[in-house]
């Protein structure tokens, strides 16, 4: 994995070691530092989303997944994590829809590669993937209106 700086790489390695040692609070502080130091570094957001997921903190995990997908709309790990959170919340139908069929395919060179805006086979542009949030007061899953069921 390519990192934008040696410092970010070191922090990521230490966060992984802390997670492996079940020192989640230490890992969180290290990943907070990565995100603060390099907010453009997608993997910093993704690792922190994973940590929040492991702590069953779905609200914070969803926030970080959204940051990943804003920067890299086809990030396989973030899409899979989003599906797992929805599944954990009992929303099987939406969980199944979160991972688009072509999520792990790379677009052909010159066809908008890497933009996340490549049309599908029918020429449609992808719609926004994040369409839910957790109401912090009620603790309930809510959806944004543009995602009809």
N, C-alpha and C positions, 0 to 999 in steps of 0.2 A: 504494500500500500504506500502510495506517495503522500508525503506530508508537506505542508507549505513551509515548515521550518524544523530545525533540529529540536528546538524547545518543545514544539507541539508533539513531535515524535516521542520524545522522552516522557512527556506527561501522559501520552496515550499508553506507552509501555508500563509506566508505573500504575496507571489506573487499572490496566488489565491484571497486573500482579495483585493489586489490592482486591479486585473483584474475585480473583481466584482464591484469595485468602479469606473471603467472606467479610472483608473490611469495606462495606458498602459506603459508609460515610466518608472514608478517606478517598475512595474512588470517585465519589460525587464531587468532592472539593477539587480533585485533579481535573475532572472533566469540565467542571465549571470554569477552571482556569484556561483550558483549551478553547472553549467556546468564546470566552472573553478575549483571549489573545488572538484567535484566528476565527472570527465569525463566518468567514467564507469557506472554512474547512468542513465539508459535509460529514466526514466520518466522526468528527468531534460531536456533532449534534446526534448522529446515529448511535454512537456508543452511549451517550448520556440517555437517549430515549430507551435504549435497551436496559440500562441500569434502573431507570424509573419503572420500566415494565416489571423487572425482577422484584422490585419493592412493592409491586401492586399499586403503584401510583400512576394510574392510567391518565389522569388529567395532564400531568407534567409530561408523560411519555408522548401523548398526542400532540402537545405543543411542540416538542422537539421533532417529532415525525413530520409535522407540517413544515418546519424549517428545512428539514432534509429535502422534502418533496418540492419546495419552492426552488431550491437550488439544483436539484436533480430529480425531475418528475418520474423517472423510471428506476429509481433506486430500489433494487429488489428487496433488500433487507428491511427498508422502511415500509414498503408495500406489504411485505409478509407480516411485519410487526403490527401494522394497522389492522390487517385481517385477524391476527391472533387476539388483539384487544377487543375487536367487535365480537369475536367468538366467545371470549371470556365474559363479555357483557350480555351474552345470550342472543345476539343478533346474527344468527347463522346466515340469513339471506344476504345481508350486507357484507358479512365476512367473505362469503363466496364471490361477491362482485368486486372486492377491492383489488384483487390481483388480476389485471387484464391479461388476456390470452397471450399477447406479445410482450409482456413485461420484461422478459429476459432476452429478447432478441435485440440485436444491434441493427440500427437502420443502415441502409446502404450508403456509402460515401456520396456526398453531394445531395442527399435527400433530406437535409435538415438534421444530420447526425448530431446528437448531443443536445439538441434544443428542447426536446420533450414536446415539440409541436408538430411532429411528423403526422401526416394524415394516415388513417388506417386504410384497409383495402377498399373501403367504400368512399374514400376521400374526405372523411370526417376528421376534424381536429379533436384531440382529446379534451375532455372536460376536466374541470378542477377535481382532484381526487379527494381532498379533505372536505367532507361535508358533515362533520359532526363535532360536537364539543360536549364536555361534561359540565353541567350547571354546578358551580362550586357550592351553592347554597343548598340546593335540593339533592345534589349528588346523583342526578339523573342524566342519562344520555339525551342530548337534543340534536336535532339536525338543522342544517341551513336549508332554506326554502327551495333552492335551486336543484334539489335532489329528490324528484318525485319517486314515490315507491310504487 
